[in-house]
Amino acid sequence: MLHADEEEDINKVLRYFSYEHFYVIYCKFWELDTDHDFLIDKENLIRYGNHALTYRIVDRIFSQVPRKFTSKVEGKMGYEDFVYFILAEEDKSSEPSLEYWYFCALSLYSQGFKCIDLDGNGILTRNEMQFFYEEQLHRMECMAQEPVLFEDILCQIIDMIKPEAESYITLRDLKGSKLSGSVFNILFNLNKFMAFETRDPFLIRQERENPTLTEWDRFAHREYIRLSMEDDVEDASNGSAEVWDESLEAPF
């Protein structure tokens, strides 16, 4: 709190509170909550990130495997639930994200992967990875993109993570790799998977210029600028319309 008080620009204190971060989270939730009842369902969430996520991972989220919802409404995610989701989704290397995606809901199975360890045995097997990647493969085919076969993807994941045993991946393996987030993007986020494959030079340059910023910090900053520009355009459009109406009425 003393650090926040000493900093003249409060938006520079990202560890405690940022208006930009709040604005982005709230706007993202509001965009998905089409009827504005402050609850979103599966069909709402599937539109997140320009339909980035697969139906299979959204089903797992709404089965409340990663985290019990606080909304208390059957089949609905509340704002607090969405906050946990978006922080985990946009920064898969962070500790909250690791807890969201990897740990099992019950402490009895503390070595499990909450969203993708389907049998709860605490290890990520080839079959489980293939189960989620099948939908990614189908989506690539529907978009007329050259599909990347699962065998190639599996080799890529093994090279990225370098697990102790090549037949499965453990939580310890993932925690020891800086590329663990990319593995989950490969399995259930098509947009981020494509971005990872193309290695956007703009994003690479951003990371080099601001190495202290997290993936969430960069995402929130980009989205805040985009949302602000959309608001400015909308305000300008409304303003110009009013001027045009007045100019038509004045001569008469």
FIKOLNU-657945 format. One record per residue (C-alpha): residue in one letter; x, y, z. Coordinates in steps of 0.001 Angstrom, whole numbers, plus 500000, padded with zeros to 6 digits. Each point is the difference from the previous one (the first is absolute). Example, Ala and Ser with C-alpha at 12.3 -4.5 7.8 and 13.67 -1.06 7.14 Angstrom:
BEGIN
A512300495500507800/S501370503440499340/
END
This chain:
BEGIN
M500000500000500000/L502902502363500734/H501453499251496570/A496656500747498369/D499784503284501922/E503502501072498944/E499352499432496279/E498382503009498302/D498538497917497157/I497958497265501688/N499753498067496708/K503703499207500258/V499426497995503189/L498865496760498377/R500496497713503004/Y497119501444502024/F497398501659497807/S499790501298496464/Y497044501806498501/E501053498690496580/H499843496423501264/F496590500490501588/Y498661501742496885/V501140497178497717/I498571497251502209/Y496664501763500408/C499656500812496284/K500886496438499014/F497344498660502362/W497424502533498794/E500628499059496350/L499282496340500738/D497043500660502316/T497590500832497158/D496858500202502151/H501906501890502738/D498736497913502877/F503583499810501320/L500170496288499159/I501490498210496998/D499426496462498745/K501957497607497779/E498838501597496766/N501081503410501302/L503437498787501026/I500603498167496732/R500044503445498327/Y502900501115502196/G503067501170498100/N498270499760496615/H498969496373500584/A503523499039501050/L499122497180502415/T498772496538499159/Y496624498678501118/R501738497212501881/I501965502303502283/V496971502254500542/D498021496913501054/R502731499200502528/I499914503549501372/F496216499889500423/S500213496618501654/Q501822502083502663/V502997497696499963/P502561502833500248/R498024502044502515/K496547499925501567/F497851502878498761/T498831502599502494/S496947500950497920/K497850497201501515/V497981500001496764/E500004496691498135/G501960500193496749/K500959503652500511/M503308501710500712/G499955503202502054/Y502329503001499843/E502313498711502733/D500257496652498203/F500826501809496762/V502785501978501699/Y501717496758500989/F499505498642496487/I501349502984498063/L503074500386502223/A500764496309499543/E499315500035496258/E502074503043499136/D503064499140502075/K500476496258500122/S503432500345501593/S498711501674503164/E499427498194503292/P496190500565499987/S499906498585496490/L501953496912501032/E497519499437502807/Y497050500527497628/W501119497712497207/Y502165497411501704/F499024499282503591/C497144497676500797/A496981501422501840/L500290497599502933/S503095500102502178/L499922496200499916/Y501165500252496378/S502312502970500424/Q502293498785497202/G497261500082497358/F499409502323497085/K496642501582500667/C498740500559496465/I501691497362497898/D500965497086502228/L496837498121499100/D500580496915502138/G501393501861503019/N503198497954500244/G502243503071500125/I501809499451496704/L499286501319496523/T500037497136497538/R500099499804496214/N496299499020499857/E498934503027502046/M502002502390497835/Q498592498412496868/F496444500289501359/F500291503790500198/Y502088500437496864/E497431498156497841/E497701503012500138/Q502855502360499133/L500817497834496984/H496367500048498867/R499849503778500317/M503129500443497898/E498490497833497289/C496760502007500068/M501995503224499594/A501845498539496998/Q503294500243501843/E502672497394499592/P499417497632502930/V502847499055502308/L499751496300500773/F499910498906503624/E503158497906499653/D501909503156499030/I498376501960502811/L500903497332502538/C503658500116498922/Q499913503804500269/I498528499872503520/I502587497467501149/D502786502201498605/M498555503070501735/I499421498466503429/K502737497351500067/P498141497815502539/E501794497461502144/A497956497234498350/E499071500396496329/S496817497935500403/Y498291502603502196/I500385503519501420/T499813500872503686/L499237503259501757/R503636500165501031/D501030499806496338/L497738502906499107/K501069502150502924/G503594499561498917/S499357501302496480/K499498503575498824/L497931498688497087/S497334498218502047/G497379502600499050/S500610499369496311/V499215496314500500/F496498500823501191/N499503502532497224/I500879497244497535/L497382497734501545/F497014502336500367/N500598503575498773/L500222500116496203/N500730503719499660/K502925499898502414/F501219496758498464/M500124501668496566/A501742503053501477/F502574497718501628/E500613498200496712/T500528503255498057/R502082501680502765/D498628503540499615/P503113502270499844/F498060502904501545/L499212497991503137/I503568498733500199/R501286503571499876/Q497529501022502714/E501287497275502296/R503599501072499470/E499241503675500637/N498044499316503214/P501342496769501510/T498542500796503443/L496402500033498756/T497964496823500228/E497923498547497169/W496933501344501793/D501479503518500225/R500687500026496247/F496577498602499130/A498172502499502220/H501962502938498571/R499279498970496395/E496312499471500713/Y499679503267501920/I501372501922497016/R497676498151497619/L496915500538502159/S500862503678500524/M500374500527496252/E496635498353499378/D498392502309502554/D501641503048498387/V498771498980496556/E496495499441501327/D499984503387501753/A501316501735496885/S497386498286497876/N497185501080502312/G501376503512500151/S500326500373496252/A496451498748499556/E498684502720502303/V501904502691498117/W498700498700496677/D496408500059501258/E500377503577501200/S501477501104496675/L496996498580498183/E497493501672502268/A501631503427500208/P499136501356496507/F496339499157500467/
END
